[in-house]
Amino acid sequence: MTDEQSVMRIVIVGGGTAGWMSAAMLARFAPPGYAITLVESETIGTVGVGEATIPAIRLFNDALEIDEGAFLAATKGSFKLGIEFAGWLEDGHSYMHAFGTVGRQLGVLPFRHFWARGRALGIAKPLAHYSANELAARTGRMAIDARGPGIPEVPYAYHFDAGLYAAFLRDYAEKRGVERIEATLAGASRTDSGDIAAVMTNDGRAIAGDFFIDCSGFKGLLIEQELKTGYEDWRHWLPCDRAVAVPCEPSGNFTPYTRSTARAAGWQWRIPLQHRIGNGHVFCSEYMSEDEASAVLLANLDGKPLADPRAIPFVTGRRKRIWNRNVLAVGLSSGFLEPLESTSIHLIQSTITRLLTVLPGKHIEPAVVEGFNRRSAAEFETIRDFLILHYWANQRTGQPFWDRMRALELPETLAQRIAEFRAANQIQPATDELFTEVAWLQVLVGQGLVAGSWNPIADRYPQEELAAFLGAVEKACIETVRPMPMHIDCVAALCGAAAKEKAA
């Protein structure tokens, strides 16, 4: 066997956030004998609106040994402590899905049982009073490694410019041996067994590989156009099928959280960065035209728009097989879930991380592929259910879109989860689910659902002890947040430190 035949050639088709996140992780962790090539064309644009993340992104950056200050400076980033949902229950109502803990466990029971009993007794305050993350977010504060009495680390994520992040990771990957080829793809050739043998470029080149990662976006050049994998359409549950996006000048508070505001036929996002605010309006085209959606978006910006609204059509769902033959779909080529809970970039991260745990060689084991696809499907489906909950549990009566969402026939998995919560305050996500029981609790409560009871163990504590416990938890949150600097100062300090280190 020649040296060339012994090399495991991985070809990434497409750049953008998905392509360069994949390339960076492979450059960091693939062993000797793996050659990584990325093929992209600068003439092909990317969707590039995924600017909000969840705390797992820190694990990704840490795995790459990326300096946080340098990253924030390069991507014009800011911190994110949670997501505010404005008007989702009804106009004028707001709640937050904040990261981190809400309250703290007492004995063997989660906090929610004590809070439910306290609410029934009239001695518990709204859930937000027991979340350090929400208190910090609402007051515009942020600190690295913030802790308080009885409060674990306050977790956080980021807002960043996705295009700048892709460029940052491109530099990282190329410095570690990833070869980038500038080319527009025209198709692919196949082996006798039906696998992809090479991708073909418009100028007649053939770029051969043993394994291909499809990061070509919605069109799925390899996973769909070549392999005809099929797509599971979820628009009957999540009927929004369009978005218009536009950046605007920064104005108002530099908030350490994402805002999602309900509109007549969908919702609007607001993501504050250092140099601009990212905005978008996700809507259902059955109830609103693109021109109407753009007008709503432009009428609700903090500052002057920096471009014309850009339209993004999509179909919510997932590929029937994310890994098919010797092709793995990553990012938008694998499926799409609207960015309501900032999961788009996380799904890129989780897919490429999962691949590394079963990194293939020249021979691909079918059993490994089946297990990979099963876990990937489960991840998409649990996120899908979480998003549906936001829409279904609304009280925005008299608006056709929202009336339709309340009348949905829910997936059995979600209906069962809601029934358990309503009946007995039970929330039991699987151990490998993305959203924790605390995340589910905040959305269930925020959307107006009430648990009918609590674990009877909570009744063992006299009312005065329960009141003291709830008061101590609230005080601990206040004491955790009190010394935090303002968010804008925290970002400036980290970016400034990174700039000094770079100049030294």
Backbone torsions as a table, in degrees:
resi	resn	phi	psi	omega
1	MET	NA	130.3	179.2
2	THR	-75.2	164.7	178.0
3	ASP	-59.4	-38.2	-179.5
4	GLU	-64.8	-37.9	179.7
5	GLN	-70.5	-26.8	-178.6
6	SER	-82.0	-16.3	-179.7
7	VAL	-75.0	134.0	174.9
8	MET	-89.4	111.8	-173.4
9	ARG	-97.3	114.8	175.9
10	ILE	-107.5	123.0	-178.5
11	VAL	-112.5	123.1	177.6
12	ILE	-98.6	123.1	-176.6
13	VAL	-101.4	105.0	-178.8
14	GLY	107.4	146.1	180.0
15	GLY	-104.2	-120.2	-178.0
16	GLY	62.8	-166.4	-178.0
17	THR	-62.4	-46.0	-177.8
18	ALA	-63.3	-46.2	-177.4
19	GLY	-64.2	-45.5	-174.9
20	TRP	-81.0	-25.3	169.6
21	MET	-64.3	-43.0	178.5
22	SER	-63.4	-45.9	-178.2
23	ALA	-62.7	-41.8	-178.1
24	ALA	-64.3	-43.9	179.9
25	MET	-66.1	-40.0	178.1
26	LEU	-68.0	-38.7	177.6
27	ALA	-62.4	-35.0	-178.3
28	ARG	-77.3	-37.2	-168.3
29	PHE	-117.4	-19.7	-179.6
30	ALA	-64.2	138.0	-177.1
31	PRO	-76.3	171.0	174.5
32	PRO	-55.5	146.8	-178.1
33	GLY	98.1	-3.7	175.3
34	TYR	-108.4	128.1	177.7
35	ALA	-110.7	125.1	-175.9
36	ILE	-109.3	124.4	178.0
37	THR	-125.2	136.5	175.7
38	LEU	-119.5	128.8	-179.7
39	VAL	-111.8	123.8	178.6
40	GLU	-150.8	163.1	176.5
41	SER	-123.7	129.4	178.9
42	GLU	-69.2	-14.3	179.6
43	THR	-81.7	-12.1	179.8
44	ILE	-99.7	121.5	-178.4
45	GLY	-75.5	166.6	175.3
46	THR	-115.7	159.9	177.4
47	VAL	-64.3	-53.0	165.7
48	GLY	57.8	28.0	177.2
49	VAL	-104.2	-2.5	-177.6
50	GLY	-76.8	86.0	-172.1
51	GLU	-108.0	-6.8	-179.6
52	ALA	-110.0	142.6	-174.4
53	THR	-129.2	179.9	174.4
54	ILE	-119.7	167.2	-170.8
55	PRO	-56.5	-22.7	179.9
56	ALA	-60.7	-21.2	179.1
57	ILE	-61.0	-26.7	178.3
58	ARG	-66.9	-34.0	176.1
59	LEU	-64.6	-37.5	178.5
60	PHE	-63.9	-51.5	179.8
61	ASN	-63.3	-38.5	178.4
62	ASP	-64.6	-39.2	178.5
63	ALA	-61.4	-32.9	177.8
64	LEU	-86.1	-0.8	-179.6
65	GLU	58.7	43.9	-179.5
66	ILE	-88.1	131.5	176.6
67	ASP	-70.4	127.6	-173.9
68	GLU	-62.9	-42.8	-179.8
69	GLY	-64.5	-43.0	178.4
70	ALA	-63.2	-39.4	178.3
71	PHE	-62.9	-48.3	-179.3
72	LEU	-63.3	-39.0	179.2
73	ALA	-66.5	-42.8	-176.3
74	ALA	-70.1	-32.2	-174.3
75	THR	-103.5	5.1	-176.8
76	LYS	56.0	38.7	-169.8
77	GLY	-82.1	167.4	173.6
78	SER	-140.4	176.6	-178.5
79	PHE	-95.7	156.0	179.7
80	LYS	-134.6	123.0	179.7
81	LEU	-104.8	-7.8	-179.8
82	GLY	166.9	-170.0	180.0
83	ILE	-128.2	124.8	174.1
84	GLU	-87.3	134.0	175.3
85	PHE	-111.3	106.1	-176.2
86	ALA	-101.5	122.9	175.7
87	GLY	79.6	7.1	-176.9
88	TRP	-73.3	-34.5	174.3
89	LEU	-77.9	-50.9	176.4
90	GLU	-165.9	163.7	179.5
91	ASP	-57.9	136.8	178.9
92	GLY	89.0	-9.9	179.8
93	HIS	-98.3	144.5	179.4
94	SER	-144.3	142.9	171.0
95	TYR	-145.3	169.4	-177.8
96	MET	-128.7	134.8	164.0
97	HIS	-91.5	95.1	-178.8
98	ALA	-92.7	147.4	176.7
99	PHE	-72.5	164.6	175.0
100	GLY	87.0	-166.2	-175.6
101	THR	-84.0	157.0	166.7
102	VAL	-120.5	117.1	-175.1
103	GLY	66.7	-158.0	175.8
104	ARG	-151.7	154.0	-179.6
105	GLN	-65.1	145.9	175.2
106	LEU	-127.8	117.1	-174.9
107	GLY	65.1	-127.0	-177.7
108	VAL	-96.7	-2.7	-172.0
109	LEU	-104.5	142.1	170.6
110	PRO	-65.4	159.0	-175.8
111	PHE	-58.0	-33.5	-171.7
112	ARG	-59.2	-29.4	-179.9
113	HIS	-70.3	-39.7	178.4
114	PHE	-70.5	-37.7	178.5
115	TRP	-65.9	-41.5	179.3
116	ALA	-62.4	-42.6	178.0
117	ARG	-66.3	-42.1	179.3
118	GLY	-62.8	-36.0	178.1
119	ARG	-66.8	-40.4	178.2
120	ALA	-63.1	-32.4	179.5
121	LEU	-84.7	-9.4	-179.4
122	GLY	80.8	19.1	-178.2
123	ILE	-113.9	-1.8	179.3
124	ALA	-99.4	141.1	176.2
125	LYS	-87.9	172.0	176.5
126	PRO	-54.6	152.5	-173.8
127	LEU	-54.9	-33.4	-177.2
128	ALA	-58.5	-26.3	-177.9
129	HIS	-68.6	-12.6	-176.0
130	TYR	-111.8	19.7	178.8
131	SER	-122.7	111.8	177.7
132	ALA	-63.4	-37.4	-180.0
133	ASN	-61.5	-44.0	-179.1
134	GLU	-68.7	-40.0	178.4
135	LEU	-60.8	-43.3	177.7
136	ALA	-63.8	-44.7	-178.7
137	ALA	-61.2	-46.2	-176.6
138	ARG	-66.6	-26.6	-179.9
139	THR	-99.3	5.6	175.2
140	GLY	72.5	29.2	-176.3
141	ARG	-110.0	157.3	-179.2
142	MET	-162.5	138.8	175.3
143	ALA	-149.4	145.5	176.8
144	ILE	-77.8	135.9	177.5
145	ASP	56.7	37.0	178.4
146	ALA	-73.0	133.3	177.2
147	ARG	-140.6	157.5	176.9
148	GLY	-141.2	-179.8	-179.4
149	PRO	-62.3	114.0	179.4
150	GLY	76.4	4.9	-179.0
151	ILE	-111.5	122.3	176.3
152	PRO	-69.5	179.5	-179.5
153	GLU	-51.2	137.9	176.0
154	VAL	-79.6	108.3	-175.7
155	PRO	-78.3	157.3	-178.3
156	TYR	-151.5	163.8	174.4
157	ALA	-127.6	-158.7	-177.2
158	TYR	-135.7	156.1	157.2
159	HIS	-106.5	138.1	174.9
160	PHE	-154.5	164.8	175.8
161	ASP	-77.7	113.4	-174.0
162	ALA	-62.2	-35.8	177.6
163	GLY	-65.2	-41.5	178.0
164	LEU	-68.3	-33.8	177.3
165	TYR	-65.3	-42.8	177.6
166	ALA	-60.4	-42.4	178.9
167	ALA	-65.0	-39.8	178.3
168	PHE	-60.7	-44.8	-179.8
169	LEU	-73.8	-29.9	174.8
170	ARG	-60.9	-45.9	177.9
171	ASP	-60.1	-43.6	178.7
172	TYR	-58.9	-48.5	-174.7
173	ALA	-69.1	-43.6	-178.3
174	GLU	-65.2	-34.2	177.5
175	LYS	-67.1	-17.5	-178.8
176	ARG	-110.0	21.3	168.0
177	GLY	101.1	0.2	177.0
178	VAL	-71.6	130.8	177.8
179	GLU	-91.5	127.4	176.3
180	ARG	-104.1	132.0	177.3
181	ILE	-117.7	123.4	176.6
182	GLU	-83.8	114.1	-177.9
183	ALA	-166.0	151.7	171.4
184	THR	-101.0	129.7	-174.7
185	LEU	-85.3	142.4	-179.3
186	ALA	-113.3	-10.4	-178.0
187	GLY	156.7	-157.8	-178.1
188	ALA	-150.2	156.4	172.2
189	SER	-107.1	157.1	-175.0
190	ARG	-119.7	154.4	172.9
191	THR	-82.9	172.3	178.7
192	ASP	-60.9	-29.0	-179.2
193	SER	-82.2	-9.8	179.6
194	GLY	103.8	-6.1	176.2
195	ASP	-69.6	164.4	173.0
196	ILE	-76.7	129.0	178.3
197	ALA	-97.1	-38.7	-177.2
198	ALA	-161.9	154.9	170.0
199	VAL	-99.7	141.8	-175.6
200	MET	-105.8	138.8	-179.3
201	THR	-101.6	163.2	-179.6
202	ASN	-63.5	-24.5	-179.7
203	ASP	-95.2	15.6	170.8
204	GLY	92.3	5.0	179.4
205	ARG	-84.0	152.2	173.3
206	ALA	-117.1	121.7	-179.8
207	ILE	-106.9	102.5	-173.2
208	ALA	-81.8	151.3	176.9
209	GLY	-155.8	165.9	174.9
210	ASP	-98.9	-28.4	-179.3
211	PHE	-143.5	138.9	-174.7
212	PHE	-124.3	137.5	175.8
213	ILE	-112.2	115.9	-175.3
214	ASP	-89.4	105.9	176.9
215	CYS	-118.1	38.0	-173.9
216	SER	-89.3	10.2	175.4
217	GLY	83.1	-160.4	-174.3
218	PHE	-53.9	-34.5	-173.7
219	LYS	-70.3	-23.4	177.2
220	GLY	54.5	64.8	-173.0
221	LEU	-53.1	-42.6	-178.3
222	LEU	-96.0	-51.3	-172.8
223	ILE	-63.3	-31.0	-177.2
224	GLU	-115.1	-53.1	-175.5
225	GLN	-64.7	-35.2	179.6
226	GLU	-93.0	-48.2	-172.5
227	LEU	-93.8	-7.7	176.5
228	LYS	50.9	51.8	-173.5
229	THR	-69.5	-34.6	-177.4
230	GLY	97.0	156.7	-174.2
231	TYR	-134.4	134.9	177.2
232	GLU	-95.1	110.0	-173.6
233	ASP	-86.6	123.9	-177.9
234	TRP	-110.7	21.5	-177.0
235	ARG	-67.4	-17.8	176.1
236	HIS	-69.6	-22.8	175.7
237	TRP	-99.7	-36.4	-177.7
238	LEU	-126.7	81.8	-169.0
239	PRO	-77.9	-7.2	175.0
240	CYS	-60.6	132.1	-174.0
241	ASP	-136.3	11.2	-179.7
242	ARG	-146.3	155.5	168.6
243	ALA	-144.1	147.9	167.6
244	VAL	-120.3	136.4	-174.7
245	ALA	-129.3	144.0	177.9
246	VAL	-156.2	135.3	172.0
247	PRO	-84.3	156.2	174.7
248	CYS	-137.7	166.8	178.7
249	GLU	-64.6	146.4	178.3
250	PRO	-67.3	140.8	179.6
251	SER	-161.0	153.1	177.8
252	GLY	76.1	-158.3	-175.5
253	ASN	-73.0	139.2	177.0
254	PHE	-87.6	78.5	-168.4
255	THR	-77.5	139.4	177.0
256	PRO	-87.9	45.7	176.6
257	TYR	-159.3	157.0	173.5
258	THR	-84.9	147.3	174.3
259	ARG	-118.2	133.5	174.4
260	SER	-121.0	116.9	-175.5
261	THR	-112.7	125.2	179.1
262	ALA	-66.5	136.9	173.7
263	ARG	-121.3	178.5	-171.1
264	ALA	-59.9	-32.7	-177.5
265	ALA	-134.0	31.2	-180.0
266	GLY	161.7	-135.6	-176.8
267	TRP	-158.8	161.7	-177.7
268	GLN	-120.2	137.1	176.8
269	TRP	-104.2	152.1	174.7
270	ARG	-135.7	121.4	-176.2
271	ILE	-130.5	108.0	-176.4
272	PRO	-83.5	123.5	173.8
273	LEU	-111.3	176.5	-179.4
274	GLN	-65.8	-38.1	-171.2
275	HIS	-105.9	-9.1	-179.0
276	ARG	-167.7	174.0	172.2
277	ILE	-113.8	128.1	175.0
278	GLY	-85.8	132.1	-178.3
279	ASN	-133.7	148.4	175.2
280	GLY	-159.1	158.2	179.7
281	HIS	-127.2	111.3	176.7
282	VAL	-91.9	129.8	-174.7
283	PHE	-150.6	166.7	178.3
284	CYS	-101.0	119.9	-174.5
285	SER	-69.4	-11.2	174.8
286	GLU	-71.0	-22.3	-173.9
287	TYR	-117.9	-9.4	-176.7
288	MET	-153.9	139.0	177.2
289	SER	-82.7	165.2	178.7
290	GLU	-63.9	-38.9	178.8
291	ASP	-63.7	-41.4	178.1
292	GLU	-64.6	-42.1	180.0
293	ALA	-63.4	-40.5	178.5
294	SER	-64.8	-40.1	179.5
295	ALA	-64.4	-41.2	177.2
296	VAL	-61.9	-44.1	-179.5
297	LEU	-61.9	-49.9	-176.3
298	LEU	-65.5	-28.6	-180.0
299	ALA	-78.2	-8.5	-175.2
300	ASN	-126.9	37.8	176.2
301	LEU	-96.7	153.5	177.2
302	ASP	-76.0	-32.4	-175.1
303	GLY	-141.3	-172.8	-178.7
304	LYS	-65.5	131.8	177.9
305	PRO	-64.4	143.5	-178.1
306	LEU	-101.1	0.8	178.9
307	ALA	-164.2	175.1	172.7
308	ASP	-82.1	149.8	177.5
309	PRO	-57.5	137.6	-179.7
310	ARG	-109.6	129.2	-176.8
311	ALA	-87.0	140.5	179.7
312	ILE	-134.5	101.3	174.4
313	PRO	-80.9	148.6	179.5
314	PHE	-155.0	164.2	174.5
315	VAL	-127.2	115.1	-179.7
316	THR	-68.2	133.3	179.6
317	GLY	156.2	-161.4	179.9
318	ARG	-150.2	159.1	172.6
319	ARG	-63.1	146.7	178.7
320	LYS	-67.5	-27.6	172.9
321	ARG	-139.4	115.8	179.8
322	ILE	-73.5	-31.1	174.6
323	TRP	-113.9	114.9	-179.4
324	ASN	-129.7	121.9	-175.6
325	ARG	55.0	-122.7	-179.9
326	ASN	-106.4	33.1	179.6
327	VAL	-127.0	130.8	174.0
328	LEU	-115.1	127.1	176.1
329	ALA	-88.5	129.6	179.6
330	VAL	-128.8	136.1	-180.0
331	GLY	81.1	-144.3	-174.1
332	LEU	-63.4	-23.0	177.7
333	SER	-69.8	-18.6	-179.3
334	SER	-89.5	-19.6	-178.3
335	GLY	150.5	177.9	-178.3
336	PHE	-143.6	129.7	169.8
337	LEU	-125.0	124.2	-174.9
338	GLU	-53.0	151.0	-168.6
339	PRO	-78.7	32.2	-176.9
340	LEU	-60.8	-37.4	178.4
341	GLU	-115.4	22.7	173.3
342	SER	57.0	46.7	-175.8
343	THR	-101.7	-5.6	-174.3
344	SER	-61.7	-50.9	-179.7
345	ILE	-68.8	-33.9	177.7
346	HIS	-62.7	-38.6	179.7
347	LEU	-65.4	-32.6	171.9
348	ILE	-62.0	-50.4	-178.2
349	GLN	-59.0	-48.2	-175.7
350	SER	-67.9	-35.2	-179.7
351	THR	-67.7	-46.4	-177.8
352	ILE	-72.5	-31.7	176.3
353	THR	-68.0	-41.1	177.6
354	ARG	-63.1	-37.7	177.8
355	LEU	-61.4	-42.3	-178.5
356	LEU	-61.5	-29.9	179.6
357	THR	-72.0	-17.7	179.2
358	VAL	-130.7	35.8	-172.0
359	LEU	-48.6	119.1	-175.9
360	PRO	-78.3	154.2	168.9
361	GLY	-104.0	-153.1	-178.4
362	LYS	-63.1	-31.5	179.5
363	HIS	-105.3	128.7	-179.1
364	ILE	-103.3	124.5	-178.0
365	GLU	-82.5	121.0	-179.3
366	PRO	-56.5	-36.9	-179.1
367	ALA	-64.7	-36.3	178.1
368	VAL	-66.9	-41.7	179.1
369	VAL	-62.5	-43.1	179.9
370	GLU	-62.7	-43.0	177.6
371	GLY	-63.8	-40.2	178.5
372	PHE	-61.7	-47.5	-179.4
373	ASN	-64.7	-36.2	179.0
374	ARG	-64.7	-44.9	179.7
375	ARG	-68.6	-38.0	178.6
376	SER	-65.2	-42.1	178.6
377	ALA	-62.4	-43.0	179.8
378	ALA	-62.0	-38.7	179.2
379	GLU	-63.5	-47.7	177.7
380	PHE	-58.5	-43.0	-174.1
381	GLU	-69.3	-37.8	178.8
382	THR	-70.4	-36.0	174.8
383	ILE	-65.9	-43.0	176.6
384	ARG	-53.4	-48.4	-179.0
385	ASP	-60.7	-40.7	-179.4
386	PHE	-63.2	-40.3	178.9
387	LEU	-67.7	-43.0	179.8
388	ILE	-57.6	-39.8	-179.7
389	LEU	-53.7	-43.7	-179.0
390	HIS	-57.9	-42.8	-177.5
391	TYR	-74.8	-45.4	-173.1
392	TRP	-66.0	-40.9	-175.5
393	ALA	-89.2	63.7	178.3
394	ASN	-120.3	159.9	176.4
395	GLN	-123.8	31.1	-178.8
396	ARG	-85.7	67.3	-174.1
397	THR	-70.4	148.5	177.6
398	GLY	89.7	-0.9	176.4
399	GLN	-110.2	117.6	-171.6
400	PRO	-51.9	-43.0	-179.6
401	PHE	-61.8	-48.7	-176.2
402	TRP	-72.6	-32.3	173.7
403	ASP	-61.7	-41.4	177.8
404	ARG	-62.0	-41.6	-177.0
405	MET	-67.1	-34.9	177.5
406	ARG	-67.0	-25.3	-176.9
407	ALA	-92.1	7.1	-178.1
408	LEU	-58.8	144.2	165.6
409	GLU	-86.5	110.4	-170.4
410	LEU	-73.8	152.8	168.5
411	PRO	-56.6	144.1	-177.1
412	GLU	-57.1	-36.0	-179.4
413	THR	-62.7	-39.9	179.7
414	LEU	-75.2	-41.5	179.4
415	ALA	-58.6	-40.4	179.0
416	GLN	-65.4	-41.7	-179.2
417	ARG	-63.8	-42.8	178.8
418	ILE	-64.7	-41.5	-179.8
419	ALA	-62.4	-40.8	178.9
420	GLU	-63.4	-40.3	-179.7
421	PHE	-67.6	-47.2	-178.0
422	ARG	-62.1	-39.2	-174.6
423	ALA	-76.6	-41.7	-169.8
424	ALA	-144.0	17.2	178.8
425	ASN	60.6	32.1	-179.3
426	GLN	-98.4	132.3	175.4
427	ILE	-133.6	114.4	-172.2
428	GLN	-131.5	69.8	176.3
429	PRO	-67.7	154.3	175.6
430	ALA	-66.7	158.0	-174.3
431	THR	-63.2	-27.6	-177.3
432	ASP	-101.6	12.3	177.5
433	GLU	-72.2	148.8	179.4
434	LEU	-67.1	-47.2	-175.0
435	PHE	-92.8	128.4	-177.1
436	THR	-79.4	173.9	177.4
437	GLU	-64.3	-30.2	178.5
438	VAL	-68.9	-38.5	176.7
439	ALA	-62.6	-46.6	177.8
440	TRP	-60.9	-41.8	-178.8
441	LEU	-59.0	-46.9	-176.6
442	GLN	-62.8	-38.7	-179.9
443	VAL	-76.1	-42.1	177.4
444	LEU	-57.8	-48.9	179.9
445	VAL	-69.0	-43.6	-179.3
446	GLY	-60.8	-32.6	179.3
447	GLN	-89.1	11.5	169.8
448	GLY	89.6	9.1	178.5
449	LEU	-83.1	140.9	-175.1
450	VAL	-119.6	131.9	174.9
451	ALA	-76.6	134.7	-176.2
452	GLY	-76.3	-16.5	-178.4
453	SER	-159.7	-169.5	177.0
454	TRP	-147.0	167.4	179.0
455	ASN	-62.4	129.5	-176.4
456	PRO	-61.6	-16.4	176.6
457	ILE	-60.2	-30.5	179.7
458	ALA	-63.7	-22.1	179.8
459	ASP	-74.2	-11.0	-180.0
460	ARG	-68.6	-20.9	-176.3
461	TYR	-91.4	124.6	176.6
462	PRO	-56.7	155.8	-175.8
463	GLN	-57.7	-39.6	-178.5
464	GLU	-67.8	-33.6	176.2
465	GLU	-69.0	-39.6	178.0
466	LEU	-63.5	-42.7	178.8
467	ALA	-63.1	-40.9	179.1
468	ALA	-64.8	-40.2	178.5
469	PHE	-62.4	-48.7	179.9
470	LEU	-61.7	-40.8	178.4
471	GLY	-64.5	-39.0	179.2
472	ALA	-66.2	-38.4	178.1
473	VAL	-64.7	-44.8	178.9
474	GLU	-62.1	-43.5	179.9
475	LYS	-62.6	-39.3	179.4
476	ALA	-62.4	-38.0	177.9
477	CYS	-65.1	-43.7	179.4
478	ILE	-62.1	-45.0	-179.3
479	GLU	-67.8	-28.4	176.5
480	THR	-68.4	-40.8	-173.5
481	VAL	-83.8	-30.9	-172.1
482	ARG	-50.8	-46.3	-176.8
483	PRO	-82.3	-1.6	-177.7
484	MET	-66.2	140.6	172.4
485	PRO	-73.5	169.7	175.7
486	MET	-69.0	150.5	-177.7
487	HIS	-54.5	-45.9	-177.5
488	ILE	-61.4	-35.1	179.8
489	ASP	-74.0	-35.3	177.8
490	CYS	-63.7	-45.2	178.5
491	VAL	-63.4	-46.2	-178.6
492	ALA	-61.3	-40.4	-179.0
493	ALA	-64.4	-44.3	-179.6
494	LEU	-67.1	-44.6	179.9
495	CYS	-66.6	-37.4	178.5
496	GLY	-65.9	-40.5	178.1
497	ALA	-64.1	-39.3	178.7
498	ALA	-65.4	-39.1	179.9
499	ALA	-66.1	-40.1	178.3
500	LYS	-64.2	-41.1	-179.7
501	GLU	-66.0	-37.7	179.7
502	LYS	-67.1	-36.6	-178.2
503	ALA	-77.1	-21.6	-176.0
504	ALA	-69.1	NA	NA
